[in-house]
């Protein structure tokens, strides 16, 4: 599964090429991003981190740590 991640606010594009069943959490971890500091959006809708990757492009809003 190929998915493009646009990081907000710095507008960096990352490309993830994962396997079947990979989740957004898996992709974030592969980029070295702590999933607790990221919000995932597709077409203005929030996606859970444990969702399987099905979208071709999502936006990742980087936030401060929640802990």
C-alpha positions in Angstrom: 0.0 0.0 0.0 1.4 3.3 -1.1 0.3 6.4 0.9 1.6 9.9 0.9 1.7 11.8 4.2 1.7 15.6 4.2 3.1 16.8 7.5 1.4 20.0 8.8 2.6 22.7 9.6 5.9 22.3 7.7 4.2 20.9 4.5 6.8 18.0 4.2 5.7 15.1 2.1 6.6 11.5 3.2 5.8 8.4 1.1 5.0 5.1 2.9 5.2 1.8 1.0 3.9 -0.8 3.4 2.3 -4.2 3.3 -1.3 -5.3 3.5 -2.9 -4.6 6.8 -0.4 -1.9 7.9 -2.0 0.8 10.1 -1.3 4.5 10.3 0.4 3.8 13.6 2.9 1.5 11.9 3.6 4.1 9.2 4.1 6.9 11.8 6.5 4.8 13.8 8.5 3.9 10.6 9.0 7.7 10.1 10.2 8.1 13.7 7.0 10.0 14.6 5.5 9.3 18.0 1.8 8.5 17.3 0.8 10.3 20.5 1.9 13.5 18.9 0.0 13.2 15.5 -3.5 13.6 14.3 -4.4 12.0 11.0 -7.0 13.5 8.6 -8.4 12.5 5.2 -10.9 14.8 3.5 -11.4 16.8 6.7 -12.3 13.7 8.7 -10.1 12.4 11.5 -8.8 8.8 11.2 -7.9 6.5 14.1 -4.2 5.4 14.2 -5.2 1.8 14.3 -7.1 2.0 11.0 -5.6 0.0 8.1 -4.1 2.3 5.4 -6.6 2.5 2.5 -6.3 6.2 1.5 -3.7 7.4 -1.1 -2.9 10.6 0.7 -3.5 11.9 4.2 -2.6 15.0 6.3 -0.7 14.6 9.6 -1.0 17.4 12.1 1.9 17.3 14.4 1.0 18.3 18.0 2.6 18.6 21.4 2.9 15.5 23.5 -0.2 14.5 25.3 1.6 13.1 28.3 
